[in-house]
Amino acid sequence: MASVPFDQLDGFIWMNGEFVKWADAKVHVLTHGLHYASAVFEGERAYGGQIFKLTEHNERLHESARLLGFKIPYPVAEIDEACRTLLKKQGFQDAYVRPIAWRGSEQMGVSAQNNRINCAIAIWQWPSYFDPAQKLKGIRLDVAEWRRPDPRTAPSKSKAAGLYMICTLSKHAAEAKGYADAMMLDWRGQVAEATGANIFFVKDGKIHTPTPDCFLDGITRRTVIGLAKDRGFEVIERPIMPEELEGFEQCFLTGTAAEVTPVSEIGPYRFEVGEIAKTLMNDYSAAVQPKHAIAAE
């Protein structure tokens, strides 16, 4: 985390087509996205001066907005270029990239058909989502009280701000108990994901992961599945019940912020930081590095 509040960091933010000073990137208190969660966002990472799977992330940003019923007025290519330019403007090689789009403050109320659709990009240095020492040993997860909702109640394929309310509640509760994060079940009682990352398990040399039918099919998730298959590992996507955790040998999380993070404990269940998790952690680290690093300007 940053050592100063995020609203006091230095540099620039791209906002509605312009680069503005960090401190000047503001919205009104009656912004619809703040009151009614009509906002979508992405989490991206830059390595060696290049943003990993940039276009794929920004295409998903547009698709998330479509699922929430609005259209971002800046095409994917323009957002891509703004991200690249802002990374150089910030002078970073390795950084976290956060595009976000939201309904503005022209109307207040549930309906906001005429509100402006705003878009912004912020980039800051965010080395590791989890404590590096904990990550090497495997992080500890609680089992969340809150569950991922039935997709008939919320647009689960969208990276929508409102869907993360229960994630914040769950992570805060886990941290209060001394855990790093929490594993969430879905409305059926099946294993779903962690609060901001997808989850995988290993048993008898095979990798098992929940079917993403009510939570985000992460870009990092798909990347790691590809890396695992390249190694010859069998990856099985299927419903997983919580009582099955007793029989799994390894567990790890995947996500843009989490990257590949081994898990040593989920509630009463224990896992080893085994070779498959370590191998995929190393393979992912290699995959995200550009072949030719771009020098900061």
BELRA-V632644 format. One record per run of one state. SS is the DSSP state (a for helix, b for strand, c for the rest). FROM is the first residue (numbers start at 1). TO is the last residue. Records with the same first field share a line. If there is no record, write none. Layout:
SS->FROM-TO + FROM-TO
This chain:
c->1-5 + 9-11 + 16-17 + 25-31 + 37-38 + 42-43 + 48-49 + 52-53 + 68-75 + 91-94 + 104-116 + 125-131 + 138-138 + 144-147 + 149-159 + 177-180 + 187-189 + 195-197 + 204-205 + 210-218 + 231-234 + 238-240 + 248-249 + 256-258 + 267-268 + 271-274 + 289-297
a->6-8 + 22-24 + 32-36 + 54-67 + 76-90 + 132-137 + 161-176 + 219-230 + 242-247 + 275-288
b->12-15 + 18-21 + 39-41 + 44-47 + 50-51 + 95-103 + 117-124 + 139-143 + 148-148 + 160-160 + 181-186 + 190-194 + 198-203 + 206-209 + 235-237 + 241-241 + 250-255 + 259-266 + 269-270
